[in-house]
Amino acid sequence: AVVVVEPGTPDGYARVIEARDRLVQAGFRIAAPCPHSAACPIVPGTDWCHFSARVSRSSLHRQVKGGSLAYEDEKFSYVAAVRFPVAPAAARVVRRPQIRKGQVLLDLCEPAEAPDAEGRPGQPEQLRRRTVTKRHGDLYKAARDADWGDAWPPRAL
């Protein structure tokens, strides 16, 4: 397996995309965060794929950075690739879910849809906003607990 991690900036993301493309050309399969090995649906220069992790800061770290909080949210971009076949996520949550009264808005990166029964091509890889409402029952409960970077829908459902 190969994992490439860069800062969660547009430049860091550009380096990750370049590494991702080279890994795919070398025969690797993308395991994460992308739910596919096809081209990234994000238009270069308009946005970038990144995630966030909360990390603890020591008192020295707070002093050096002039911070007061005992933690910092570090943003990063990454790609993980493997040589063996993987069961990719159906989709990936690419922004922090927006929880509203009775609904959750999820921004997802989705793989291409398979052609239909008549051979017409399905939708290409895309970024899509999905709304999960209380009417969706267990899926709604899972959406409330979903986090930035999670696979969607959860495999348990």
Phi, psi and omega in degrees: 000151177232131176234128177243126180235133179225163176303149182280057179240166176303320179293318178298318179297320179299320178294321178295316180297319178298315178296319180300312180299319179293321179296317179297317178298330180276003176097006177281158174249137181283126180261327180195156356279346185293141176273016182200167176255007179282181181298147178292132181282355179283126179287121181306136179090345180265330183195177175210150182273121178207165183226175183224141176226134179275125180237147179286148176242135176286167179297324178296316179299316178298318181297312182297319182271356180069030181259161179246340182280150180278005180217166177217141176267107180271128178262142182210156172244147180205166171213139175239131182226149181224163179271338182266160179298140179237155172265095184291161176296149177296326177197168180229136177285117186253002174217160177299127180301142178259112182265120179240175180295115177077004179204158176230131178260124181243126173266118188239146167262122185241144176287171177295148176276148178291155176300152179283181184300334180267005177087002177287137182295147176277187179295143176286177175306141184201161169263132183217142174266125178249139176253122178249121183252171179304330180299341180279000174058244183298328178295322177296316179299318179294322180295323178297329181268353182295151180230162177305124179099350181288153171287148179222138351286162179302143183298335183289342183269000000 
